[in-house]
């Protein structure tokens, strides 16, 4: 799975850069998030599940571009609604890790990179961006299907989808939804006071704490991990961003980061965030023209502190009860 995730991140970037489109190459990284869902499924089951994730992520990207065209209020409202709805669905169908966080991240990232900036210009054409997301998502699905070339995987039985994702609106789903609602409302409110364009990052930092069914102690630990990992990851981003590295080589670096994330995220969340943070910041920087930006790194550290604190408070306030 780590190898698939790394290839899904690196190959589209390297191919676009080699074909002379270094200006948009890093945006193709978004579709790679398709691979990170369903890691606990068997290969045939993942092959059926990955297209659904790809469709969901592409829909979030499309929603983000529409919200970006609608202005700040539309983006803030979209982040709030999507956070609650995605958390509710994730709890209802027992989605599993990494939970709803990447759906909100893709929505917010898409809104930021395609919105109208000063002078009436867009950083990226929305149709081009959506085409890149869709194409990279399809490539990610092909990587998920690739193991089925081996007969031993094709012969494995496939469990019914309802057995894999039992639909149950029980105590766990309700707890996830209420916690996510707290994170969404407080996070969006904090973003209004600071910078509305950063709302999705604050909310995602909170969702990373409460987006999975964890108890109060584990949520507090995840909040600490989120903060420490982001601070170290922001430093790593600055080290990478200031290096005179060509885009194709940067694609290899991002692929390596994604590979490392999948290897360590289950065992040590803070260490995974050391790799996640520079990966996402490099994508944002490339799309917005803030390639090597100390303010960008500092802003994301502050946003993470706020979001992780909100997520931890939400987890402490709403106790997780068994169904």
C-alpha positions in Angstrom: 0.0 0.0 0.0 2.8 2.4 0.8 4.4 1.7 -2.6 1.1 2.3 -4.4 0.7 5.6 -2.5 4.2 6.7 -3.3 3.8 5.9 -7.0 0.3 7.6 -7.2 1.9 10.7 -5.9 5.2 10.7 -7.9 4.3 9.4 -11.3 1.7 12.0 -12.5 4.0 14.8 -11.3 7.1 13.5 -13.0 5.2 12.8 -16.2 3.7 16.3 -16.4 7.0 17.9 -15.6 8.8 15.8 -18.2 6.2 16.8 -20.8 6.8 20.5 -20.2 3.9 21.3 -17.8 5.9 21.9 -14.6 3.4 24.8 -13.8 0.6 22.4 -13.1 2.4 19.2 -12.2 2.2 19.3 -8.4 -1.6 19.8 -8.6 -1.9 16.2 -9.9 -0.9 15.0 -6.5 -4.4 15.4 -5.2 -5.7 12.2 -6.8 -3.1 10.2 -4.9 -5.2 10.4 -1.7 -7.5 7.8 -3.3 -4.9 5.1 -2.4 -4.8 5.7 1.3 -8.3 4.5 2.1 -9.3 0.9 2.6 -5.8 -0.3 3.5 -7.3 -3.1 5.7 -9.2 -4.6 2.7 -8.1 -7.5 0.5 -6.9 -6.5 -3.0 -10.1 -7.4 -4.8 -12.1 -5.6 -2.2 -9.9 -2.5 -2.5 -10.2 -2.6 -6.3 -14.0 -2.2 -5.9 -13.7 0.4 -3.2 -11.1 2.7 -4.7 -13.3 4.1 -7.5 -15.9 5.1 -4.9 -13.2 7.0 -3.0 -12.0 8.6 -6.2 -15.5 9.8 -7.1 -15.9 11.2 -3.6 -12.6 13.1 -3.7 -13.3 14.4 -7.2 -16.8 15.5 -6.0 -15.1 17.4 -3.1 -12.7 19.0 -5.5 -15.6 20.1 -7.7 -17.5 21.4 -4.7 -14.4 23.3 -3.7 -14.0 25.0 -7.1 -17.6 26.0 -7.0 -17.3 27.4 -3.5 -14.1 29.2 -4.5 -16.0 30.9 -7.3 -18.8 31.8 -4.9 -16.6 33.8 -2.5 -15.5 33.6 1.1 -19.0 32.9 2.6 -19.5 30.0 0.2 -16.2 28.4 1.2 -16.8 28.8 4.9 -20.3 27.4 4.6 -18.9 24.5 2.4 -16.2 23.6 4.9 -18.7 23.6 7.8 -21.3 21.5 6.0 -18.9 19.1 4.5 -17.1 18.5 7.8 -20.3 17.5 9.5 -21.7 15.5 6.6 -18.5 13.6 5.9 -18.0 12.8 9.5 -21.6 11.5 9.8 -21.2 9.3 6.7 -17.8 8.0 7.8 -19.3 7.0 11.2 -22.5 5.6 9.6 -20.6 3.3 7.2 -17.6 2.6 9.4 -15.2 4.1 6.9 -12.1 3.6 8.9 -8.8 5.5 8.7 -8.0 8.1 7.7 -11.6 9.2 8.2 -13.2 12.3 6.7 -10.2 14.6 7.0 -8.9 14.3 3.4 -12.4 15.0 1.9 -12.4 18.4 3.7 -8.7 18.9 2.9 -9.4 18.4 -0.9 -12.4 20.7 -0.7 -10.5 23.5 1.0 -7.4 23.1 -1.1 -9.5 23.1 -4.3 -11.3 26.3 -3.3 -8.0 28.0 -2.4 -6.1 27.2 -5.6 -9.0 28.0 -8.0 -10.5 31.0 -6.3 -10.4 34.5 -7.8 -7.5 36.6 -6.4 -6.7 40.3 -6.5 -7.0 41.6 -10.0 -9.7 39.1 -10.9 -7.2 36.4 -11.8 -7.3 32.7 -10.8 -4.2 30.9 -9.8 -5.3 27.8 -11.7 -8.1 27.3 -14.2 -10.9 25.3 -12.5 -11.5 22.9 -15.4 -7.9 22.2 -15.8 -7.6 21.5 -12.1 -10.6 19.2 -12.1 -9.2 17.3 -15.1 -5.9 16.8 -13.2 -7.7 15.6 -10.1 -9.9 13.1 -12.1 -7.0 11.8 -14.2 -4.7 11.3 -11.2 -7.5 9.6 -9.3 -8.0 7.2 -12.2 -4.3 6.5 -12.2 -4.4 5.8 -8.4 -7.3 3.3 -9.0 -5.2 1.5 -11.6 -2.4 1.1 -9.1 -4.9 -0.3 -6.6 -6.1 -2.8 -9.2 -2.6 -3.8 -10.3 -2.1 -6.6 -7.7 -5.0 -8.5 -9.4 -2.6 -9.3 -12.2 -1.4 -12.0 -9.8 -3.7 -15.1 -9.9 -3.4 -15.6 -6.1 -5.1 -12.3 -5.5 -7.8 -12.9 -8.1 -8.8 -16.1 -6.4 -9.4 -14.5 -3.1 -13.1 -14.4 -2.0 -14.7 -11.0 -1.8 -16.8 -10.1 1.2 -20.1 -8.3 0.7 -19.8 -4.5 0.9 -22.4 -4.4 3.8 -20.2 -6.7 5.8 -17.1 -4.5 5.2 -18.9 -1.3 5.8 -21.9 -2.0 8.1 -24.3 0.9 8.1 -25.3 1.7 11.6 -26.4 5.0 13.1 -25.3 4.1 16.6 -23.5 5.8 19.4 -20.1 5.9 17.6 -21.5 7.6 14.5 -23.4 10.1 16.7 -20.3 10.9 18.7 -18.2 11.4 15.6 -20.8 13.7 14.1 -21.2 15.8 17.3 -17.4 16.1 17.7 -17.0 17.1 14.1 -19.8 19.7 14.4 -18.0 21.3 17.3 -14.7 21.4 15.4 -16.5 22.8 12.3 -18.3 25.6 14.1 -15.4 26.7 16.3 -12.8 26.2 13.6 -14.7 28.2 11.0 -15.4 30.9 13.6 -11.7 31.1 14.4 -10.9 31.3 10.7 -13.3 34.3 10.3 -11.4 36.1 13.0 -8.0 35.3 11.6 -8.1 34.5 7.8 -11.1 32.9 6.1 -8.9 31.2 3.5 -7.3 29.1 6.2 -10.6 27.7 7.6 -10.1 24.2 6.1 -6.7 23.8 7.6 -7.9 24.6 11.1 -10.9 22.3 10.7 -8.7 19.5 9.3 -6.3 19.8 12.2 -9.3 19.3 14.5 -10.7 16.4 12.4 -7.4 14.6 12.6 -8.0 14.4 16.3 -11.7 13.4 16.4 -12.3 12.0 12.9 -11.8 8.5 14.1 -13.6 6.7 17.1 -11.1 7.3 19.8 -11.5 7.9 23.5 -10.6 11.0 25.5 -7.1 9.9 26.3 -6.3 8.9 22.8 -7.8 12.1 21.4 -5.6 14.2 23.7 -2.5 12.2 22.6 -3.5 12.7 18.9 -3.8 16.4 19.6 -0.3 16.6 20.9 1.0 14.5 18.0 -0.8 16.7 15.6 0.9 19.8 17.0 4.4 18.5 17.4 4.3 16.7 14.0 3.2 19.8 12.2 5.8 22.0 13.8 8.6 19.7 12.7 7.0 19.1 9.4 6.8 22.9 8.8 10.5 23.1 9.4 11.0 20.2 6.9 8.9 22.1 4.4 11.0 25.2 4.6 14.2 23.1 4.1 12.7 21.6 1.0 11.0 24.7 -0.4 14.2 26.7 -0.5 16.2 24.0 -2.3 16.7 24.6 -6.1 15.0 21.3 -7.0 13.3 20.8 -10.4 9.7 19.9 -10.4 10.2 16.3 -11.5 12.6 15.8 -8.7 10.2 17.4 -6.3 7.6 14.8 -7.5 10.0 12.1 -6.4 10.4 13.8 -3.0 6.6 13.9 -2.6 6.3 10.3 -3.6 8.9 9.4 -1.0 7.0 11.4 1.6 3.7 9.7 0.8 5.5 6.3 1.0 6.8 7.2 4.4 3.4 8.4 5.6 1.8 5.1 4.9 4.6 3.1 6.5 4.4 5.0 9.9 0.9 6.5 10.2 -0.6 3.5 12.0 2.3 3.1 14.5 3.2 6.8 15.2 0.8 9.6 14.2 3.2 12.4 15.0 5.9 11.0 12.9 3.5 10.7 10.0 2.6 14.4 10.3 6.3 15.2 9.9 5.9 13.9 6.3 2.2 15.0 5.7 2.8 18.7 6.5 5.6 19.4 4.0 3.8 17.4 1.4 0.6 19.5 1.6 2.4 22.8 2.0 4.5 22.1 -1.1 1.3 21.5 -3.1 -0.3 24.7 -1.7 2.8 26.7 -2.3 3.1 25.6 -5.9 -0.6 26.3 -6.6 -0.7 29.8 -5.0 2.8 30.9 -6.0 4.1 31.0 -2.4 6.7 28.4 -3.2 9.2 29.0 -0.4 7.2 31.0 2.2 8.0 31.4 5.9 4.7 33.1 6.5 2.9 30.1 4.9 4.6 27.7 7.3 4.0 29.8 10.3 0.4 30.3 9.5 -0.1 26.5 9.2 1.6 25.9 12.5 -0.7 28.5 14.2 -3.8 27.0 12.5 -2.7 23.5 13.6 -2.3 24.7 17.2 -5.8 26.1 17.1 -7.4 23.1 15.3 -5.7 20.5 17.5 -6.8 22.4 20.6 -10.4 22.6 19.4 -10.4 18.9 18.4 -9.0 17.9 21.8 -11.6 20.0 23.6 -14.4 18.4 21.5 -13.2 14.9 22.3 -13.0 15.7 26.0 -16.5 17.3 25.9 -18.2 14.5 24.1 -17.5 11.1 25.5 -17.2 8.1 23.1 -19.8 5.4 24.0 -20.0 1.9 22.7 -22.9 1.0 20.4 
